[in-house]
Each structure stands twice: as structure tokens, then as C-alpha cells.
Amino acid sequence: MIQRILLAYDGSAASDKAATLAIDIALKYGAHISVISVARPPEVGDDVETEAVIENSRAFHRSLLEPLRKRFAGVKLSTSLDVLVGHPTEQIIAEAERQHVDLIVLGHRGKTLFQRFRLGSVSKQVVQYAECPVLVVR
């Protein structure tokens, strides 16, 4: 039975589809949905620059979550929304383990083969390393 769902949300069309599916599953099972958006820190920079970039990124990710907050207001579900900082794959997996979720739901961004090869695919890495089922939505 699914009691806790982690929705990784980045504001893309695929993550909107993933949110719709996560809501549907949560309603069916009476599950709690935890939504996270991950602000990725810059690779280089001094501490002051990095802190400013992270704070701007957090603000941006909070704004990404606002439409979901409104969407959840109309649905009778137990939800939480949070912005984390770090590498998306690491944060998604760590949060899933911390919350003991039963299912991770995330969108597939549809990067080109070269982008996936060079940068890696977050959805592919989450599927590979998560200890619970992962639902990837296209």
C-alpha cells in the first residue's frame, strides 16, 4: 500500500504531469505527498557569491512551488512542500530515505542523448539508486 509519495518538481511540463499523477495516486490510496524542488548550487565561486546564488535559487524554486500549493489547496490531501539545496539526484534519494517514502514520482525532462551522456539524467540516476519504486512521467 502506498502511504507516502515524494514528488520531485522542477516546474517543467513533465513535472506538471508527474504532479497530476501523484495527486491521483495519493487520492486513490489516501497517501501523503511531499513535494521537493531542488536548488542546485553553482560549481565554483566564493562563499559570498555562492550564498547569494543559492538564496536567489531558493526564491526561484519557492515560486515554482506556488502553483502546486494553490493546486493542493483545492484537493483534500495531506501535503508538504519544501526547497532543498544540492545535487538533485542526491537530494531526492536522501529525502526519500529520510521520509521512508513508498514511491518517488518525477518527470523526465527529455534531454538530448548528448546532454544525458555529458550531464547524466536525474530520473535515470534516481531509478538506479533509489531503494523504493520510482515512477518516471514523460
C-alpha positions, 0 to 999 in steps of 0.5 A, a space after each residue: 500500500 502506498 502511504 507516502 509519495 515524494 514528488 520531485 518538481 522542477 516546474 517543467 511540463 513533465 513535472 506538471 504531469 508527474 504532479 497530476 499523477 501523484 495527486 491521483 495516486 495519493 487520492 486513490 490510496 489516501 497517501 501523503 505527498 511531499 513535494 521537493 524542488 531542488 536548488 542546485 548550487 553553482 560549481 565554483 565561486 566564493 562563499 559570498 557569491 555562492 550564498 547569494 546564488 543559492 538564496 536567489 535559487 531558493 526564491 526561484 524554486 519557492 515560486 515554482 512551488 506556488 502553483 502546486 500549493 494553490 493546486 493542493 489547496 483545492 484537493 483534500 490531501 495531506 501535503 508538504 512542500 519544501 526547497 532543498 539545496 544540492 545535487 538533485 539526484 542526491 537530494 531526492 534519494 536522501 529525502 526519500 530515505 529520510 521520509 521512508 517514502 513508498 514511491 518517488 514520482 518525477 518527470 523526465 525532462 527529455 534531454 538530448 542523448 548528448 546532454 544525458 551522456 555529458 550531464 547524466 539524467 536525474 530520473 535515470 540516476 534516481 531509478 538506479 539508486 533509489 531503494 523504493 519504486 520510482 515512477 518516471 512521467 514523460 
